């Protein structure tokens, strides 16, 4: 029976199938003609909507001569596409480009982030990113410049005028990551980013004391066609959350942070004070 997808796992699976089939050199139309599929069926699969059975998928992968290891990987992913909350394991360290996170970001309508320890990656200057990477013993230092370049490339998302709100703890503004000069450059860069009307920063003051965000950093994305998704990173994995209760809990954290954070203008003034 055809299986329908509605989760981040389904969209991840669709992207993986598209990547595997692209290596065949055949167009989607050619593949459909060979195995007698309606083009819409393959399109749904690529777009993470499902629409096929495991047997259908096995036939598709066999026809396209997908290597056994990749075939087994895709079939395993297919069986997991109904998972609302899932743990994406990366191995020994985070990937250079967090593919699932970034692909969701490209589809997001609104992006909201809580950053209690460092400046958000989407707002970092290269030297700040270098300092963060070099301080991590698990980040391969021979990939340093690739990782810095990937972080800068992700910031191109702002060309889409993505509505973004960043909640940042005040301690982040004074932590001398990379040294005082790098921190000053980072603060000036933040002020330049705030000229854009679709980017807002809200500072959670140190004298607030205990606050709702003590559970740790996370990103919340909302979409036009998909359910909201929360991303939480650990040292070598990412938890991707879509279940309604868990998303609501993270939304309530943001609501509580909004109640204690400086407003956008006050936050801009505080950043300006520290940048001078």
C-alpha positions as CSV (number, residue, x, y, z in Angstrom):
1,X,0.0,0.0,0.0
2,X,1.4,3.5,-0.9
3,X,2.9,5.3,2.1
4,X,2.4,9.0,2.7
5,X,5.0,11.1,4.4
6,X,4.4,14.2,6.5
7,X,7.6,14.6,8.6
8,X,11.1,15.9,8.3
9,X,12.3,12.3,8.0
10,X,10.2,12.0,4.9
11,X,11.7,15.1,3.3
12,X,15.2,13.8,4.2
13,X,14.3,10.5,2.5
14,X,13.1,12.3,-0.6
15,X,16.3,14.3,-0.9
16,X,18.4,11.1,-0.5
17,X,16.4,9.3,-3.2
18,X,16.8,12.3,-5.6
19,X,20.5,12.3,-5.0
20,X,20.9,8.6,-5.6
21,X,18.9,8.6,-8.8
22,X,20.7,11.7,-10.2
23,X,23.9,9.6,-10.4
24,X,22.2,7.4,-13.0
25,X,22.4,10.2,-15.6
26,X,18.7,9.6,-16.5
27,X,16.0,12.2,-16.2
28,X,13.0,11.7,-14.0
29,X,10.8,11.4,-17.1
30,X,13.1,8.7,-18.6
31,X,13.0,6.7,-15.3
32,X,9.2,6.9,-15.2
33,X,8.9,5.7,-18.8
34,X,11.1,2.7,-18.1
35,X,9.3,1.5,-15.0
36,X,5.8,2.7,-16.0
37,X,5.4,5.2,-13.2
38,X,3.3,8.4,-13.4
39,X,5.8,11.3,-13.3
40,X,3.8,12.8,-10.4
41,X,4.5,9.7,-8.3
42,X,8.3,10.2,-8.6
43,X,7.9,13.9,-8.0
44,X,6.0,13.2,-4.8
45,X,8.7,10.8,-3.7
46,X,11.4,13.5,-4.3
47,X,9.5,16.1,-2.5
48,X,9.1,14.0,0.6
49,X,5.4,13.3,0.2
50,X,5.7,9.5,-0.3
51,X,3.1,7.9,-2.5
52,X,4.8,4.5,-3.0
53,X,5.2,1.2,-1.2
54,X,8.4,-0.4,-0.1
55,X,8.1,-2.9,-3.0
56,X,7.7,0.1,-5.4
57,X,10.8,1.6,-4.0
58,X,12.8,-1.6,-4.2
59,X,11.9,-2.0,-7.9
60,X,12.9,1.6,-8.5
61,X,16.2,1.3,-6.8
62,X,17.0,-2.1,-8.5
63,X,16.1,-0.7,-12.0
64,X,18.5,2.3,-11.4
65,X,21.2,-0.1,-10.3
66,X,21.7,1.6,-6.9
67,X,24.6,0.0,-5.1
68,X,23.5,-2.5,-2.4
69,X,24.8,-0.3,0.5
70,X,22.9,2.8,-0.6
71,X,19.9,0.7,-1.5
72,X,19.7,-0.8,2.0
73,X,20.2,2.7,3.5
74,X,17.3,4.1,1.5
75,X,15.0,1.2,2.4
76,X,15.9,1.7,6.1
77,X,15.1,5.4,5.8
78,X,11.8,4.6,4.1
79,X,10.7,2.5,7.1
80,X,11.5,5.4,9.5
81,X,9.6,8.1,7.6
82,X,6.7,8.1,10.0
83,X,8.8,9.2,13.0
84,X,7.8,12.5,14.3
85,X,10.9,13.0,16.5
86,X,14.1,11.6,15.3
87,X,17.8,11.5,16.2
88,X,20.1,12.2,13.4
89,X,23.6,10.8,14.2
90,X,26.6,12.4,12.5
91,X,29.4,10.2,13.7
92,X,32.4,11.7,15.5
93,X,31.5,15.3,14.8
94,X,29.0,17.6,13.2
95,X,29.1,17.7,9.4
96,X,30.6,20.6,7.5
97,X,27.2,21.4,6.2
98,X,24.2,20.4,8.3
99,X,22.2,19.3,5.3
100,X,18.8,18.5,6.9
101,X,18.8,21.7,8.9
102,X,19.8,23.9,5.9
103,X,17.4,22.3,3.5
104,X,14.6,23.0,6.0
105,X,15.9,26.6,6.4
106,X,15.6,27.1,2.7
107,X,11.9,26.2,2.9
108,X,11.1,28.1,6.1
109,X,8.7,31.0,6.4
110,X,9.9,32.1,9.8
111,X,13.1,31.2,11.7
112,X,13.5,31.7,15.4
113,X,16.6,30.8,17.3
114,X,17.7,30.8,21.0
115,X,21.5,31.1,21.5
116,X,22.7,31.2,25.1
117,X,26.4,30.6,24.6
118,X,27.7,31.9,21.2
119,X,26.5,34.2,18.4
120,X,24.2,32.3,16.0
121,X,26.0,30.7,13.1
122,X,23.9,32.7,10.6
123,X,25.3,35.9,12.1
124,X,28.9,35.0,12.7
125,X,31.9,36.6,11.0
126,X,34.6,34.3,9.6
127,X,37.1,34.9,12.4
128,X,34.5,34.3,15.1
129,X,33.6,31.0,13.4
130,X,37.3,30.0,13.2
131,X,37.7,30.6,16.9
132,X,34.6,28.5,17.7
133,X,35.8,25.6,15.6
134,X,39.4,25.7,16.8
135,X,38.2,25.6,20.4
136,X,36.4,22.3,19.8
137,X,38.7,19.3,20.1
138,X,36.3,17.1,18.0
139,X,36.1,19.4,15.0
140,X,38.7,18.3,12.3
141,X,41.0,21.2,12.1
142,X,42.1,20.2,8.6
143,X,38.5,21.1,7.6
144,X,38.7,24.5,9.2
145,X,38.4,26.7,6.1
146,X,35.8,24.4,4.5
147,X,33.7,24.7,7.7
148,X,34.1,28.5,7.8
149,X,33.2,28.8,4.1
150,X,30.1,26.6,4.6
151,X,28.9,28.8,7.5
152,X,29.3,31.9,5.4
153,X,27.5,30.2,2.5
154,X,24.6,29.4,4.7
155,X,24.2,33.1,5.4
156,X,23.1,33.6,1.8
157,X,19.7,32.5,3.1
158,X,19.1,36.1,4.0
159,X,18.9,36.9,0.3
160,X,15.4,35.3,0.6
161,X,14.5,37.9,3.2
162,X,13.7,35.2,5.6
163,X,11.9,36.6,8.7
164,X,14.3,35.8,11.5
165,X,14.4,36.5,15.2
166,X,17.4,35.6,17.3
167,X,17.2,35.5,21.1
168,X,20.8,35.9,22.5
169,X,21.9,35.9,26.1
170,X,23.8,39.1,27.1
171,X,26.8,37.1,28.2
172,X,27.4,36.1,24.5
173,X,28.0,39.8,23.8
174,X,30.9,40.0,26.1
175,X,32.5,36.6,25.8
176,X,35.8,37.3,23.9
177,X,35.6,34.5,21.4
178,X,38.7,34.9,19.2
179,X,39.9,37.9,21.3
180,X,38.6,41.4,21.9
181,X,39.2,42.6,18.3
182,X,37.2,39.7,16.8
183,X,34.4,40.3,19.3
184,X,34.3,43.9,18.4
185,X,34.1,43.0,14.7
186,X,31.4,40.6,15.5
187,X,29.3,43.2,17.3
188,X,29.7,45.7,14.5
189,X,28.6,43.0,12.0
190,X,25.6,42.3,14.1
191,X,24.6,46.0,14.0
192,X,25.0,45.9,10.2
193,X,22.7,42.9,10.0
194,X,20.1,44.7,12.1
195,X,19.6,47.2,9.3
196,X,17.7,44.6,7.5
197,X,14.0,44.8,8.4
198,X,13.4,41.1,8.4
199,X,16.1,40.4,11.0
200,X,15.5,41.0,14.7
201,X,17.7,40.4,17.8
202,X,16.4,40.2,21.3
203,X,18.9,40.3,24.2
204,X,18.1,38.4,27.4
205,X,19.8,40.5,30.1
206,X,22.2,38.8,32.5
207,X,20.4,40.3,35.5
208,X,17.3,38.4,34.5
209,X,18.9,35.5,36.4
210,X,17.0,32.2,35.9
211,X,15.0,32.1,32.7
212,X,13.1,29.7,30.5
213,X,16.0,29.1,28.1
214,X,18.2,27.3,30.6
215,X,17.4,24.0,28.9
216,X,19.7,24.9,26.0
217,X,19.9,26.3,22.5
218,X,17.5,25.4,19.7
219,X,16.0,26.6,16.4
220,X,12.3,26.7,15.5
221,X,11.3,26.8,11.9
222,X,7.7,27.3,10.6
223,X,6.6,26.7,7.0
224,X,3.8,27.4,4.6
225,X,3.1,23.7,3.8
226,X,4.8,21.7,6.6
227,X,4.3,21.4,10.4
228,X,6.8,23.5,12.6
229,X,10.1,21.8,13.3
230,X,12.6,22.2,16.1
231,X,16.3,21.4,15.7
232,X,18.6,20.8,18.8
233,X,22.3,20.1,18.2
234,X,24.6,18.1,20.4
235,X,28.3,17.4,19.9
236,X,27.8,14.8,17.2
237,X,24.1,14.6,16.5
238,X,20.9,16.5,15.9
239,X,17.5,16.0,17.4
240,X,14.7,16.9,15.0
241,X,11.4,17.4,16.7
242,X,8.0,17.7,15.0
243,X,5.5,16.2,17.5
244,X,2.9,18.9,18.4
245,X,3.5,18.7,22.2
246,X,7.3,19.1,22.0
247,X,7.1,21.9,19.4
248,X,4.5,23.7,21.7
249,X,6.9,23.3,24.6
250,X,9.7,25.0,22.7
251,X,7.4,27.7,21.5
252,X,6.4,28.4,25.1
253,X,10.1,28.8,26.0
254,X,10.4,31.5,23.3
255,X,7.3,33.2,24.6
256,X,8.8,33.3,28.0
257,X,12.1,34.6,26.7
258,X,10.3,37.3,24.8
259,X,8.7,38.5,28.1
260,X,12.1,39.1,29.8
261,X,14.2,40.1,26.8
262,X,15.0,43.6,25.8
263,X,12.9,44.8,22.9
264,X,14.5,45.2,19.4
265,X,15.5,48.8,19.9
266,X,16.8,48.3,23.4
267,X,18.8,45.3,22.2
268,X,20.3,47.4,19.4
269,X,21.3,50.1,21.9
270,X,22.9,47.5,24.2
271,X,24.9,46.0,21.3
272,X,26.0,49.5,20.3
273,X,27.2,50.3,23.8
274,X,29.4,47.2,23.8
275,X,30.7,47.7,20.3
276,X,32.2,51.2,21.0
